[in-house]
Amino acid sequence: MFQRIFIDATYTLASGKNSGIERVVRSLLRESGQLAGTGVIPQPQSIVSIDGKFYAPNAQQLALFSKPAAMHANVLSSMPWIYRAAAQVICAAIPSRKLRKWALPQAGHLGLFKLPHNWYEERVRRQIVRQCTPLDFRSGDLVLLPDAYWVNRLRSSVWTAAGQVRAQGGMIATLLYDLIPLTHPEFVGPRRHAAFLDYLKKTVEHSDLLLAISDTVRDQVASFLPTITEPGTPACRDVRSIQLGAELESVQGPVREEVRALFAQEQVPYLMVATFDPRKNHRYLLDAFELLWESQPDLKLCLVGRIGSRCDEIVQRITQHPRLGKNLF
């Protein structure tokens, strides 16, 4: 039985995105707190890594991350209307996809506002360093690392902090989601492939336990271990799998009339909900439906999701598709 449990959320706290990893981290913090209320586990503490040390901010200090998180969630909503109007005019006059991507970023993207977002986040981190004392650890402590540690600014800091935890007798357990950047590097590009490989090497070196979110990922990690570790170097060999929960809460809110009408028809559309990203295989799905439409012209397909990375080609294909608004939504 662990005496103290710490859950790192360094990336998620300042991220307003609601994609898979952020949802897992937030759910872990919420559900583990409720579980602690039953006495099954100690009350977990939210921690952040800054400059190679872990800190445990109080609720008021954690709330400071809400501003950069809101900015990350939808940066345009944080901008004055005069900017949005001017940017719309400029992007309409200069039909450049890259210009629109930077000046009018989609929700979950920062565009040209990445620098001010990072500046404000760093300001919050400096305030925490001034107000908090770095944590000391001991035997019986568990530090869970479930966040996105392949992000550039976390790739060194978190592992230095993890090394201190282990040196003081604590245990590091790291959550692994998938190995897609290694198994399918064509989906992420060379820079992200290299960053993820570096992340995985550091994960194996600095963890006592690796928790994969499925048996498949567990087996992939186990097979990759010999290829990324040097003989005689420290490496975690304890790889286990766990099951994530599901969020099935009912969400209430206004529904656009065209969406309501689409799903009220006798023949409802096939629905895919996923970020527009090469890993999600929208291209394969659209290829399949183009074949189906030749023999079943009444079939409908509805795609729901935010714009991700490396997806310009499929987004352009969808927006310029002759069946858009008829069979494709």
Steps between C-alpha positions, in 0.01 A plus 500: 500500500641836400513765768479794257387526137589783263359552150690724262291722269760748379385504138127455551460781751594761240328320213142589423472215252265213570670225305578154632799561724358811664175317574689209654709727724198700617301184561784345701517807722124507549433129546803430719388780728158339532658160559712649776180610669412135554831434673629262233798720409664810648378837372701565180673832449522683168858589417693679226860472387696824467875524442556136590304509827147402600272751672155454657309826439193572712156548344547874461833453326362227274224741398764728349528253212139568399592803288760329278270195486207711376730662247611157376141376478388778265750777457276710276237529772772658716570765236310832461236506229696758304783251450265222388327732253828632359648151470190377317529785249871439444459124460213552256712740294806271505381141438788327677430193710821557697403861575157392623657225710722754678267802517171315561603177675244228560392414854779313675768671291690820579632620166696823539384521863722212609767739626269709725334181626835347593610830658193509723534134593865556591393796713266269695778246542738766636235606750464141622877469539505817710209396720556124536776281636621209285363168621710248689417134454552183700441128491127429469437786255348437157531758223275433200602657169201491261566815294648592159871489578616503138415872487828688466486700823430188710747257346785589735334656806268215591767229480744695714222532757417129465863414564488691828186312605670165449822616666297589810324162509178578314351303211427627147215350296456632146188463287556405134222564248637372169815471290355638177786751447736200493284239328362746241750788471339613175207633705708738711806605301871464583519761778214355702631150438838598643341682795281202584790257478698718741195512730462122500869445575481738797174340616660156506811633674323696776190289578447215744173394338359549150120494471367448147135578427444168320653156461598593145699804612654295781622240252630768263694668781648167610616428145649848459699492825796300364532739204516823703712398798873447511643195681587588857291818511211528750167413342156425637389147415174503695239567230134446584168589341200676649157593373387859470148600590244670278325835527138444407340800665206664327576850374218750461511804275365658183520295180531669162186451295687350203657239730165419660341462157781276375459250784120517497481343155380144455843397373740648754860558390798291594689695762874526567619705798877552499762770466594561138841337513674245273485240778120502492488386135238741366654452155432125510144560620430750224645262239263230625195725486582619151481136393176449694340809348533344155247230594323665796473871415272578797753410768612789718823552694548754778849587627541673835831612649746781547772577247820326604846496347623389156143484370487780239461253214200313642332821621533649152365180347195514728428871457525471120315168473208503252278319751565746784167613638317218319645171618804632687471721805 
